[in-house]
Amino acid sequence: MIYDVRCRQCDRRDEIVRTVDERDTDLPQCCGQTMRRIISLNQNIHPDFEPYIDENISRTGDGVWVKSKQHRQELLRQNGLSEAYGKGWI
């Protein structure tokens, strides 16, 4: 995610890229103090999923273009498939 930060002393604003869990860690410094995260209307989201062709979903083995995590789940349901996670999977 992209978060906006602002210096309380000089009002300098900047953007930082962090995961949701790391949004308040390692914030930049300005004017000798840590910048503060501010609420903004910035809706830019960095995707964590790149589209790809999955040859395991198609019954014919031709491959299916998967556009998002939600799209993958929909394709699995449509083809009567489910994901199985084994030992060591995250």
C-alpha positions, 0 to 999 in steps of 0.5 A: 500500500502507499501511505502519505506521511507529513512532517509536523514542523515544515509540513513536507509531505511524502509517500511511502510503500509498506505492507499493512503490517509495516505501515508504522515502522521505519517512517522517514525522518525530516527536521530531526523528527519522525514523519507522521502517517496521515489519512489521505484520499490516496487510493493507489494500491500496489498489486500483490498478484501478477496475472498469469496462465494456469495450466492446472485449472483448465480441464483441457490442459490448455491453460487459463488466464488468471487475472486476480486472486478472486478470479482464480477462486472463481475459476476453481469453483467453476471447474469443480476444483479446490486447493489442497495445502500440504505440509510446509505450505504457507 
